Amino acid sequence: MSKLGLLVLVFVLLSFMLSCLAPASYAAGPRRWSGAKPPALNAINIAGVNRSFYLYVPDSARLPAPTVFVFHGGGGKADGVDVSVGGMARLADAKGFVLVIPDGIEKHWNDGRKIKGQIQADDVAFIKEVIEHLVSDKQSDPARIYACGISNGGFFSQYVAQQLKGKIAAVASVAASVTDYMAGLEAECEPTMFVLGTRDPLVPFNGGRVGGRLVRGDRGAVLSFTDSISFRHRANGAGALTFDETLPNIAPLDKCQVEVMRYGKEGDQSEVLVYKINGGGHTWPQGMQYLPAALIGPVCRDFNCNEAIWKFFNTHHAPR
């Protein structure tokens, strides 16, 4: 067996093992939850399909509060999100925002790409209904609702903000650049933050087919890092580069170096913020190394991605 074939086999086996770690039901709640108290599991019916999401309202939240949606990646589940990203619930306690972690259908989000064999669920209608429910219950501030996610969840964050224009105040997309599908829409998006690694084998930094050499089947393609940033800069009408700084290399063993770039002014509706992780993989900075670095690239430890995302979100409000 070739080295590549062996790596693919290991990837499949480890993915299966990780899926077996998930509980058979939600009764026990999410795995290794970082919040001060358990979240509530909510169910909702969308066009005859039962959907679910975890809702975490920390005691520190002053309602109606800012609300952060976190979308799992393809193959993931809501019950593993908090541990995978390194404790978003703990940050919700500290900052007082409401946290929503929904579940996709068959561990997938419909982000506009047409992927053979995957259900084209109306995930936009699902999220729209959740938002309206939270706003109606005075739990969420309608001007301060945000979306973030990794991989398929990052692509979906961009897509749902475009589809629900005016309902999402800002987006953070981790290990998910711009798909060919999104580029074809040529639509303005909300203020957007990208967190992209140069050694991502699944969402290629230099562009190309999603999945690279590790995942079979046509999952569409992405623009290169440079073209993704240029596209979003143009679509948003963002201003010139106003910030460009390399972060201190506080974790040299991760072999990563982070460059932060901002286009436009901080807090502008057109802002594009970029964390370029030189040496980074298909991972969430300071999150879980969920598969070996040889397969997905390393986790960057030089900054806390959750805190960076919240700092970005906290400067943006949707126009009323």
C-alpha positions, 0 to 999 in steps of 0.5 A: 500500500502506498504512503498516501493510501495508508494515510487515507486508511488511517484517516477513515479509521480515526474518523470512525473511532471519533464518531464512536465516542459520541453518545448515543443520545443527547441525554448526557449533554455535550462532551466535556462542556466548558460552561458553568452549567449545562446547556439546554437541548431544544427541538424544532420542526422545519417542514416536517423535519425535526431539528435540534440545537444546544442553547446556552444562556450564561448567568452573566448574560444581560438579556436580550444579549449578543448571540453567537452561533457555532456550526460544526464541520462536515462529519461533526456533531453539535455535542462535540463542538465546545470541546473541539474549539477549546471552550466557547461556552467558557468564553460565553460565561466570561463575556455574557453572550448567548451561545447556540450550537445547532446540529446539521442533517447527517453531520453536514450543512447545506452551504450551497454546494451540490454534493452528490449523496448528501441531503440538500436540507433547508438549513437556512430556514432552520437557522432563521426559525431559531433566530426568530424564536430567540429574538421573540423570547427576548433572549437575543439582541437582533442587532448582535447575532453572529455566525462562525464555524469550521470547514463546512460550518465556516462555508455555511456561516458565510452562506447563511449570512448571505441568505439571511441578509440583515439578520447576521451582524458578522461572520467568522470562517475558520479553515473555510475560504470562499467556495466557487459557488459563493464567488459566483453569487457576487453578493455583499456579505457582512463583516467577515473574519477568515482564519486560514492555514497554509498547510490545510490539506482539505481546503487548499490554501492555493485553491482547488478541490475541497478535500484535496487528496484525502477525501474522494468525491466532488465537493466543489472547489475553493478560491485560493487564499489571495483570491478569497480575500480579494473577492471578499474585499471587493464584494464588501467594498472594504477599504485599504489595508489598515493593519498588518502585524505578525503575532508573537510566536508564543508556542514555537513547538506548533511550527506556526506563525500568525499574520493578522491583516485588516482591510477597512477600519475596525468596526466598519460594515465592510471590514475584512479581518484575516488571520493567516496561519503560516504552517497551520492546518485544517484546525481551530487555533487553540482547539483540539488536534482531532486527528494527527497533524500528518493528516490535517496539519497542526493546531496553532497555539499562538492565539486563542481563536475564540477570543479573537472571534469574539473581539471581532464580533463585539465591534459589529452591530447589524443596521437596524 
